[in-house]
């Protein structure tokens, strides 16, 4: 995760805001594996948890509760 943080210069690639110490971070597949994305470094990014949730919903992969 440290390398990704350095590559992203400490910013969330979804919202563009800098990460803060208290933020909850998640590693995300840029192209979701469910849509053919590979599990490799160049397909990974770090997002805030809420940004990851928003991206997952936009990707159409959100789990729906019934």
C-alpha atoms as one frame of an Amber mdcrd trajectory, in Angstrom:
protein
   0.000   0.000   0.000   2.922   2.362   0.715   4.061   2.287  -2.917   0.550
   3.098  -4.135   0.325   6.000  -1.670   3.600   7.406  -3.026   2.522   6.888
  -6.639  -0.768   8.696  -5.956   1.084  11.443  -4.047  -1.139  10.896  -1.010
  -4.386  11.614  -2.869  -7.524   9.619  -3.510  -7.848   9.060  -7.251 -11.652
   9.187  -7.018 -12.225  12.504  -5.216  -8.774  14.083  -5.494  -8.521  14.913
  -1.785  -5.430  14.161   0.275  -5.641  11.216   2.645  -5.656  12.093   6.343
  -4.420   9.946   9.187  -7.949   9.197  10.388  -9.298   8.202   6.951 -10.232
   4.599   6.238  -8.493   3.514   3.038  -9.195   0.604   0.728  -7.324  -0.880
  -2.213  -9.485  -0.930  -5.337  -9.163  -2.632  -8.713  -9.374   0.149 -11.322
 -11.001  -2.307 -13.738 -13.003  -4.634 -11.493 -12.060  -8.293 -11.596 -15.715
  -9.080 -12.310 -15.314  -7.085 -15.523 -12.038  -8.702 -16.581  -9.573  -6.600
 -14.588  -6.402  -8.318 -13.498  -5.080  -8.637  -9.966  -1.855  -6.764 -10.702
  -0.208  -3.596  -9.418  -1.015  -1.423 -12.447  -4.727  -2.158 -11.919  -4.744
  -1.117  -8.248  -5.435   2.210  -6.562  -6.136   3.429  -3.051  -9.450   5.126
  -2.333 -11.247   6.438   0.720 -13.740   3.809   1.892 -16.717   5.999   0.905
 -15.150   6.693  -2.520 -14.620   2.969  -2.997 -18.286   2.363  -2.152 -19.357
   5.031  -4.671 -17.086   3.612  -7.397 -18.339   0.083  -6.784 -21.951   1.284
  -7.083 -21.109   3.146 -10.305 -19.385   0.037 -11.662 -22.677  -1.789 -11.070
 -21.163  -4.243  -8.631 -22.783  -3.142  -5.377 -24.278  -5.925  -3.295 -27.999
  -5.391  -2.805 -29.703  -6.504   0.373 -33.133  -8.079   0.001
